[in-house]
Amino acid sequence: MLYGSYGAIQASHDGGKSWTIAGDAPAKLIDLAVSPTNPDIVYAATEDGLMVSRDGARNWQQLALGGAPVTTVELAADGTIYAFAPGRGLLRATEAAPDFMTVAEGPDPAGYILHLALDAPASNRMVAVTGTSAIVVSSDAGATWSVLGSK
């Protein structure tokens, strides 16, 4: 199941060969992520907080950080949710208990992560693109970061 945003939230059930409109995008959308356990659960990082849809992107509810921007959201295979909120840092919760805790301030003096990717085989390894366009890597689930390619 794939989701994307192009005027509205679009969904593909065939690996991207065809797309249908699933629903309206939440206001000020920045990033989308899908639950690894249920493709009807979609998370949206927005300028107004973290949103969730439990019906395939048709309806949205505020999940966390209402009124504060969330610049990226990503889910691990075990249902761990990672989100980045400027001023709060990298946050972690689980789908079962979405009570977000701060992991670390974050890797960028500009104050935000543009994109976060999790390395599925290595559950603690993450790669992120920061607000200053640096590519950074963490091998301790976001607690510390190093610039990719630096010594």
Summary of the structure (lengths in Angstrom):
residues: 151
radius of gyration: 15.0
end to end distance: 38.8
largest distance: 46.4
contacts: 472
relative contact order: 0.12
helix: 0%
strand: 46%
